[in-house]
Amino acid sequence: MERDLEGAVKKIKLILQRQRSLFREVMIIKKALMALFALWMFGVLAGCESNTNNLLENKAISSVVLECKNQCTMSDGTPFVHREFKEEAELKLFTDAIQKAEKIPAILRYDVIFKMRVTFEDRTSKMFYLNISNTTDLQTGLLIEQSKSETGYQISSDISERLRETIYKTRAS
C-alpha cells in the first residue's frame, strides 16, 4: 500500500510539473500573441495616420506647369500647349491630387496626356505625367512620377473631375 501511495504521489508530482510547464508555455505564447497584436495595431494605426504619399516630399508648391503631350494633341479641342497654374486654389487642388493619389500595385502601360512640372517654394522642381481626360464620364486620373515611370498613382474620381474642370476650363453638365 505504501508503494501504491508513493507511486501515486510521484504521478501527482509529475502531473503538477507538466501543468506548471504547460502553464509557462501558455503564458509565453500569450505574451507573444499580445506583442504581435500590438505590432499589428501599430501598423494599422500608422497606416491610418495619413491619407497621403510622399511624392511632394513635404514641400509646398509654388507653381504647376502642364505641357500638352501626344494624347492631348490627338484629341479634339487641344486646350493649350503650355499652361502655368499659380492661383492658390489651383495649387491646393494639384497638391491634394498628388498627395491623395493612391499607388497602383501593377506595372503600367499608358499614353501621356500632360507632362507636369511641379515647382516648389524652395525653387526645386519635380516632373510627373498627368492623365486627365476631357470627358464628363466618371473617371479616375493617373499620376506618374517621371523618374519612376513604371509606378502609377490613381487620382480619385472627385479630384479628377475638379482637375478636369480646372485644366480644360469646362464644367460637367
Stockholm file with secondary structure:
# STOCKHOLM 1.0

chainA/1-173         MERDLEGAVKKIKLILQRQRSLFREVMIIKKALMALFALWMFGVLAGCESNTNNLLENKAISSVVLECKNQCTMSDGTPFVHREFKEEAELKLFTDAIQKAEKIPAILRYDVIFKMRVTFEDRTSKMFYLNISNTTDLQTGLLIEQSKSETGYQISSDISERLRETIYKTRAS
#=GR chainA/1-173 SS CHHHHHHHHHHHHHHHHHHHHHHHHHHHHHHHHHHHHHHHHHHHHHHHHCSCCSTTTTCCEEEEEEEECHHHHHSSSCCCSEEEECSHHHHHHHHHHHHHCEEESSCCCCCCSEEEEEEETTSCEEEEEEECCSCSSCCCEEEEEGGGTTCEEEECHHHHHHHHHHHHTCCCC
#=GC SS_cons         CHHHHHHHHHHHHHHHHHHHHHHHHHHHHHHHHHHHHHHHHHHHHHHHHCSCCSTTTTCCEEEEEEEECHHHHHSSSCCCSEEEECSHHHHHHHHHHHHHCEEESSCCCCCCSEEEEEEETTSCEEEEEEECCSCSSCCCEEEEEGGGTTCEEEECHHHHHHHHHHHHTCCCC
//
